[in-house]
Amino acid sequence: MIQTLSWLNAADNSGAKKLMCIRVLGTKEGSIGDIIIAVVKDAIPNMPTKKSDIVRAVIVRTTKGVKRENGIVIKFDDNAAVIVSKEGSPRGTRVFGPIARELRDKNFTKIVSLAPEVI
């Protein structure tokens, strides 16, 4: 579960490396597919996303397990998010690492199509 002050890796090529969650929209704790407000804590130089920018992001991986209807629990090695615009489209042009199938159910099909592997 992602909550306030949780650190996440950026799973896209928008320029950010590390994000810190400052608000989960809608609930107290966020899971895969939830939108968060985050601050960029570490960024790549000469990219559009700079350090200390306030961004919206979608959680794509969590270390806490997500239980599916068939009983399978999906866990990842890290917490990761993809930076998105207000409309929900990703800012970057690539997504790194595997993502969960639950994003397709929450209408983030553009992120699913950019991902190299959907679990």
Secondary structure as UniProt FT lines:
FT   TURN            4..5
FT   STRAND          7..10
FT   STRAND          16..24
FT   TURN            32..33
FT   STRAND          35..43
FT   TURN            45..46
FT   TURN            51..52
FT   STRAND          54..61
FT   STRAND          66..67
FT   TURN            69..70
FT   STRAND          73..74
FT   STRAND          80..84
FT   TURN            86..87
FT   STRAND          98..99
FT   HELIX           102..105
FT   TURN            106..107
FT   HELIX           109..114
FT   STRAND          117..118
//
